[in-house]
């Protein structure tokens, strides 16, 4: 009797888990559709000049096209483990200081393929320490992309050389490494537009998993829940007949 009761409890718990995971995937699918819809609507707006960011509602800036005026700071970060067309590589991140406000925003200049080994990052990518991009005040176009703090195990930096290989975007640690704790803008990255100089592969993805994939995962979880319900039904029918 106790074994039977335990089996029923386990079945119910598993069904509840599978259903909750299925509904969670449905929520994620709806969220992804909302993001795509917001991106598409805000990309229809004209380019605006953005002299300052900190005093604005940051969420109102997401996915909008802006023109920033300022200077690049000659410290390049390479975000590791970025795969494109099955090729490993990095996203090139450069700080950009706004002329009017003095605020610093991280600019994603695009993707570059990996070459050589990680032990030779400084030598193989030394060309990224390009003083030409820091000489003059310039205007850059692109859009604001939300970027939450990434959680990693251990340090985000692999060494202290430049360009600096990092495992994830952590605004606090990046700001501390540049001594810009009071100037750097948290929570967003500026994705450089395709017509700007000093950029690389900028075929941006707004989301990394489509809503259709979430719907597929939801179907799998619901199917597993249904299968368990059928198994329980068969089990009790057989017990009754027996």
C-alpha positions, 0 to 999 in steps of 0.5 A: 500500500505504501509503495502504491501511494509513493508511486502515485505521489511520484507520478503526480509530482512528475506530471506537475513538473512537466506541466509547469515546464511546458507553461514556462516555455509558453511564457518564454515564447510569448516573451520572445515574440514581444521582444521581436515586436518591440524591436521591429517597431522601434527600428522604424523610428528615425535616428536620434542624437543621444548626448546623455543616457543616465538621466533617462528611463533606460528601458525606453531606449531599448532597440532604438536607433541613436547617434552618439558623439564622442571618443573611443577609449583604447581598451578592447575587450574580446568576449570569448566563446561566440560561435558563428557559422560553426566557427569560434570567435569573439565579440569586440567590445570598446568603451566609448566616452560621450562628449557632452556628458562624459558617460561611457557606454560599451560599444559592440563592434561586431564579431571576429573569428578566432585565430591561433591559440588563446595563449597568443591572443595579445599577439594575434589581435594586437591590431585591435589596439588601434590608436586611430579610432581614439584620435578624434571626436566622432559620431557613431550610429547604432542601437541600444541593446539590453544586456543583463549582468552575466553570471560566471564562475571565477574571474571574467578576465583571463589576463591583464593584457590588451586586448583583454579576453573576457568570459562575459560582460560584467559591467562592474568588473569592466568599469573597475578595470578601466577605473570608470566606476562612476562613468560607465553605463550599466545594463546596455550595450551600443550595437554599432551600425553596419555603415560605421568605421572600425566595425566587424561582422555585424549581423546582429541577432535580437534573440538567440532562441526563437519562439518556435523553439520554445513552443517545440519544447513546450510540446515535448513537456506537455507530451511527457505529462500526457504520457504519464497520465496515460500510464497511470490510467492504464495502471489503474485499469489493469489493477481494477481488472485484476 
